[in-house]
Amino acid sequence: MDKSAGVIPSPCAGEASGLRKISTMRQQSRGLPVREGGIVFLGKKPPAMHAFKLAGRNTVITRMHVPQAYSAYNVPDPEWITLHIPLSWDGSYVFDGREARAGEAFLTNNPNGYTTRGENRDALTLGPKRDALEAAMRSMFGHCADSFDFRASVHRPSPMLMRAIATQIDAAIEAETSQEARQELHFMHEVAERDFLDVLALEFRTALRTNSKYNGLRRHAVDVVAEARQLTLAHSASVPSLSEICAATRVGQTRLFECFQEVHGLAPYKCLMSFRLCAAHERLTDKDNPPHSVKQVAMDAGFTKAGRFAQCFFEQFGERPSEVLGRTRAERMLN
């Protein structure tokens, strides 16, 4: 079943709606205030995503359509606030362990970021810079900065906000001279950004008065998974065992499994391996700096045997790493 919210139409053919085809989360994060992020695709298919990015000095608007079933995490820069707005999806859409309902938006400032799960999902993410938003709110309403409590909460975005977002996106798309010249990152005009910040100031003032703290993940679960993820990805040459992860995160294996199920809907070993494989896929599809060999990528992903890496990679994406690297090199030659 499809669920939808807001005045922004869901994409039918990706780029027909102004979204640009991408293959990696690194592409989506480039030029944005994002510390780290990752995605796990559930199903034997190569990644397929469409995205849109619009950035000003103090605000960003991103939109991302992921047709496959997936689980992902995103850690924004701590100086920025994140407002996540699911637009449409099939089945269930889970944000930080809480199933989203049509017309909801999630405000978050968790230092470990946030997690999402879903299938055929289309979502917006707004990123106002905290000090710029507070300045706009003080200018409009005279509040002291100390009174702004941007805690994790859920509220319903106003029609005014959704119209303002649609206006900014439409203006950026209309400014493009041709589809071939489509930009990876659009830039918001200074005057337009100032107007948009005023809309956000009004939106956040209303939200902070009426929002409710959502009963999503316990912070402990988010922290445990983030620590396990960071430990695994930072030591790819020597991937830690589950017992070592439990020791580092100070939880037992039962609690570790519970945390991963809450956050990603996957068992720890499956989830962490998938993140490593997706990171390897990103390296193999990097046309700007393709790796020298599949073997090097396999070793950096924590696989001591290239054959085992190729098997796991094929099971995850339905194609062999050598095929992906060959295609990347060919595309680099054409460009």
C-alpha positions, 0 to 999 in steps of 0.5 A: 500500500502506498502512503503519501503526504504533502503537496510534492508529487512522488517520482514516477521515473526518477529523473522526470521528477527532477531527481538524479540517478545515483549509485552510492550514498557518498554521491548523495552526501557530497557537498552536504553537512553529513559526517557519515552515512551508509545503506544496506540493500535487502535483495539481490540487486545492484543499488538503484537510487534517485536523489536531489540536493539543494544547498545554501549557506545555512540550509539544505534540502535533499530528496531521495527515492529508494525503490528497493527494500533497504536499511540506512543510517545518516549522521549529520554535522552536529551544528545542523538540525535534521527534519526528516519528512517521509513522502510515500512508501510501500509496506512500512516505513521505520524511522529510528524504530518507530513506524511512520504515519502519513503526514509526519515529520521527525526532528532529530539531533541525535549525535549518532544520527538517525536510521530509516528502513523501508521499501519504495520510499520517497523522503525529504530531509531538511537541514537548517544550521542551528545558529542561523535558525535560532537567529531567524527565530529571535528576529521574528519572535524575540526568544532567547537562544536558551529557550530553543529545545530541539529535542527528538520529536514528531509533528505534522509539517504545515502546508506552508512548509511543504509549499515552500519546499516545493517552490525551492525545488521547482525553482532549482529545476527550472534554472537548469538549462538542459537535462544533460547539464543537470547539477549534482548539487543545486545552490539556493539564492541568498534571498530565497534562502532568507525567505525559506529560513523565515518559513522554517523559523515559523515552522519550528516555533509551532513545532516546539510548542506542539510536538511530542517526544516520539517513542522511537529507539532507546538512545542506548540501542542507537549508541550500541549500534553506532559503536559497533558500526564504527568499530567494524568499519574503522578496523576493516583489515581485522574485522572484530568478532561479535564477542569483541563487539560486545566487549567494546559496547558493554552489552551481551550478545542477546542485547546486541541482537535486540539493538540491531533488530530495533535499529536496522531490522537485521542481525549484527553479523548480516548488517555489518557485513552488508555495510562493508560490502556497500562501502566496497561497492561505493569504492568500485563505482568511484569514477573519480578515483577507481581502485587499482584492483578488486583484491585491494578493495576486498582486503580493505573491506576485511576479507582475507580471501578475494574469492570469499569477497566475490561470492558475498558481493555477488550474493548482495548485488547480483554481479561480480566485483570485477564486472563493476570495476570494469564498468567503472573504468570504461565509464571513466574512459568515456568521460 
